[in-house]
Amino acid sequence: MNFKLIILFLLIFQLSNGQFTNIEVVAKIKTERIDDIVSVSAEAANSTEVYKSLKYTFSVFRTDSDNNVTKNNQEGRFTLEANEQKNIATTSVGIDESDKIVILLLVYEEETIVGKDRIAFNEVIVKKEEEEYAEDDGIELKGIVIEETKTKPGKDFYEFFYNLYTLNRINGSKIVGVYEKLSFGRSTIIQVKIEDKVILEFLGKPDIEYLEQMSKNAIRRVYKYFKDLKKQKRDIFQY
């Protein structure tokens, strides 16, 4: 079979069996602007006939003119009855014309993202031919790194990793997550994941040099993942 046909078949298979969001649980960000202040609310709706136990992450990313990024994060658990819609979080954001602001809402069922929404202010519009990484459901989530750590080593690793991610301008099209889960005794396992794919997993240790080295290993693997993804899409588009 022709190599390009194999790639095309794999893409079709992936799309038919892959993860889709905003189907059973719909995430929605609503805004109301008064002068330079925007009131933002996060909502979730259950479109099924069954009860849902969920959690959310509601984040505001601000990038200033010097490319420094700050993040304000809310997270929590909530439930939805069948066909119920609920406001799950609110915040207010000051808009500065020189700052790029991205607001991201993610809704999880267990560890899977089932709903998401994103809005942005002062974002540069990218030309069509440069949009290498469009999301399948039309919501582009470029350059987003989320954190769910539990200990100081986990937070230290996240800081090392995020600084390298920003410094190297990876700006990946899929959500990158740094997670930490309990292991045997008092130890923890730190994971770097791109959506549901584990890119790197290792034992958390209170050793700064070790954590810094692991962040470098993780960045190399994340960079390769997005590079391979870009090449795969180019091969498919050429076909």
N, C-alpha and C positions, 0 to 999 in steps of 0.2 A: 504494500500500500504506500502511496506517495506520502513523504514525511509531512508536508503541509496539510494533507487530508487528515493525518493522525492528530496533528495539533488542533485542527478545527473540530474534530470529533471529541477530543478531550475537553475543549472549551464548552461545547454544547452539553456534554455530560455534567461538567461542573456547574453550569448555570441551571440545569434541570434538577440537580441534587443539592445545590448550595444553600447557604443561609440567606433567607430573605427577612427583611425587617418591616415593621409597621403593617403586619398582616393580622395577627391575632391580637397584638397589643400595639396601639398607635401612640407614638410620642409626638407632642406638639409644643413648640415654644410660641408664646404670644407676647407682644410688646405694645406699650403705649408710651409715646414720647411727648414730653412737655419741656420745651426749650432744650437744654443740654442734658437732661436727665431722662433715662429710659427705664420705665417699670417693666420688669420681665417676669413672666409666670411660666412654670413648667406644668404641663398637663399630660395625663395618660388615660387612654380609653381601652377598655376590654371589649373586643368585638366578638367574643365567643360566648357560649352558653355555660361555661364552667368558671369556677372561682380561680383566681390567680394570686399567688404569693410572689412578690417581685421586689426588686431593689433598684435604686436609681443613682446616677451621678450627674450633677448639674454644675457645669464649669464655665467660668468666664476667663478667657485668655486675652491679655492686653499686651500688644507689642508696640514699644515706643519708637521714636525716630532713630534711636541708636541700636535698634534690633534687640533690646532687652525685653524679656518676656516675664510677665507675672501672671499668676493663676489664683483665682478664688474658687474654691470647691465646696459644694454641698453634696452630701450623700445620705441615704437612709433606706429603710425598708417600708413597704406599704402593701396593701391588698386591694384587689378589685373584685367586686361581685360580677356576675354575668352581665354584660352590656353596661357596666358602670363607667362613668367618666369622672375623673378626680383631679383637682389641683394638688400637686405634690410638693411644689417649692416656689418661692418668689425671691426676687432680688431687685436692686436698683443699680443702674450703671450710669456713670457720668461719661458723656461723649466728648472727646477731644479730637478735633479734626486731624491732628497729627498722629494719632494712635490708631492702629488697627485693632479691632475688637472682634473676637469670635466667641459666640455663646453656643455651648454644646450640651445636649441632653441625651443621655443614654439610659435605657431601661433594660434590666437584666432579668431573665428567669433562670434561676440557679446561676451558672457561669456564662450563659449564652446571651448575647445582645439580641433582644427581640424587637426593640423600638428605638428610634433615634431621630433627632432633628438638630439642625444647625442654622444659625443666622450669623451674619457678619456686618460690621460697620467699617467704612473706610477701607474696604478691601479692593486691591487692584484686580481688574477684570483681566483674565488670561485669555489669549486668543484661542480659537477653536483648535488650530493645528498644534498648539502647545499643551492641550489637555490630554496628557498621557495616561492619567490614572482616574478616569471617571468611575464613580461608584455605580453598581448595577441598578440601584433604585433611584439614581439621580441626585443623591445627597453627597456632595463631595466633602470629605473629611481629611484634608491634607494637613500634615504636620502635627497631628494630635497625639500627645502622650499622656496617658492617665496613670494614676498611682493608687494602689491599694496595698499599702505596707502596714506592718503591725509593730515593728521594733525599730530601734535606732539604727542597727546595721542595714535594715531594709530601706529606711529613709536616706541613709548615707549613700547606698548604692544608687537609689533613684536620682539623687542630686548629681552624682558623677555621670550617670547615664544620660540624664536630660541635658546637662551642659555639653556633653559630646555630641548629642543628637542635634542640638541647636548650632553648635560651632561648625559641624560638618554640613549643615543645611540639607539634611536628608529629606525633610518635607515629604514623607511618604504619604501615599494615598489612602492607606488603611490605618485604623487605630492601633497604636502600639501601647501595650499595657505592661506595667511593672507590678507584679502581684507577689504576695508573701502568704504562705500557709504554714500552719503548725505541723511539725514533724515529731519524731520520737523525743521524749524528755522535754527539754527546754529549747531544742533547736528548731529552726524554721527552714523552709525551702523557698528560695526566691526564684521567680519565673519571669522571663521576658516573653511576651506573647504578641503575635500580630493577629488580631481578632481571636480565633480559637486555636491557632497553630502555635505550639511551644517552640520558640527560637533558641532559648537557652534556659537551663534549669540547674541550680547549684545550691549547696548548703550555705545558709547565712552564717557569717562569722564576724565578731567584733574586731576586725583587722582591716584598717583603712587601706593599706597597700594591696591586700587581697581583693577588697571590694573595688578598688580603682582598676585593678587588672581585669577583673571580671566584667566591669563596665566596658572596657576596651574590647574584650572578646565579644560582648553582646552587640556593640556598635558594628563591628565587622560583619557579624552574621545578619544583622538587620539591614545593613547597606547592601549585602549580597542578595538578600531576599528581594528587595525592591528593584535592584538592578536586573535580576533574573525575570521578575514579573514584567518589567518594562520591555525586555528583549522578547519575551513570549508574546506580548501584545503586538509588538511590531511585526513579528513573524506572521501572526494571524491576519493583521491588517494588510500585509503584503500579498497574502493569498487572495 
